[in-house]
């Protein structure tokens, strides 16, 4: 059974992805080259294309990274002497 067009992967031009992510086209290409976005050079002449579903994965990765950084900052702030006094708590 052949895949329906709805299930076929969709590829976007770097300019489209740049607009969605509010970044430069060069940054999109750099994200593809670094493997953070899935893409390939397609067509003749070959032009970069980005797998549409990789954008959601990239955004989820960025969200998780931001969440972890916020937790780290929160934990770091909680270790200030003003919070626990001049003596470090013993474990």
N, C-alpha and C positions, 0 to 999 in steps of 0.2 A: 504494500500500500504506500503510495507517495505521500509525502508531507504536504499538508495544506499550506497555502501562502501565509495564513495566520500564524503558523508555528515556525516558519522559516526565520532565521535570525535576521534582524534588521540592522543595517549599518548606516551611520551618520557621518557627514563630512566634519572635519575638525572645526570649521566655522560654526556649525550648528551646535556642537558640543560646547565650544567656547562661549556661545551665547547662553546656553542653559546653565553653565557653571559660573558665568560672569568672570571669565579669565581670558587670557590671550590665546590665539591659535597656536603659537609656539609652545605655550605651556601644555596644551592638549597633546601635541605631538610628543613632547618630553614625557608626559605621563604614559603614553602608549609605549614609547621606547623603553621606559623604566619598568614596564609591566604592571603599573598601577591601574591602567585602563587596557582592556583587550582591544586590539585592532590589528590591521594589516594594510599593506599597500595592495590595492586592488585595481583592476582595469588596465587599459592601455591608452595613454601612458599611465603608469602606476601612480595612484594617489592614495593618501592615507584615508582610511575609513575606520570608524570606531564602533564596536558592537554596542548597540543601544542598551542591552541589559547590563553591561559592565558599568554604566553610569550609576545605576542604583547601588551596585555593589561598592563602587568607589565612595559614594556619598555615605553609605552605611559605615564604611571603614573610617571616613573622616569624622563622623558623628561619634563613633566609639573612641577614637583617639582624643577628641575634645572632651568626652566624658571622663576618660582616664586622667587627662591633664587636670581637669577641674577637681577630681578627687585627690590627686597628688598635691595640688595647691592647698586644698582644704586640710589635708593631713599635715602638710608642712607648716601651715599657719597655726595649727593646734599644738605644735611642738615648740612654740615661742615661749620664752621664760615668763612673759606676762600671764600666760595661761596657767602654767603649772608651778609658778614661784621660782625662787632662785635655786632651790634644790631639785635636781632631777629625780623623778620617782624611781624607786628601785623595783626591779622585776621579781 
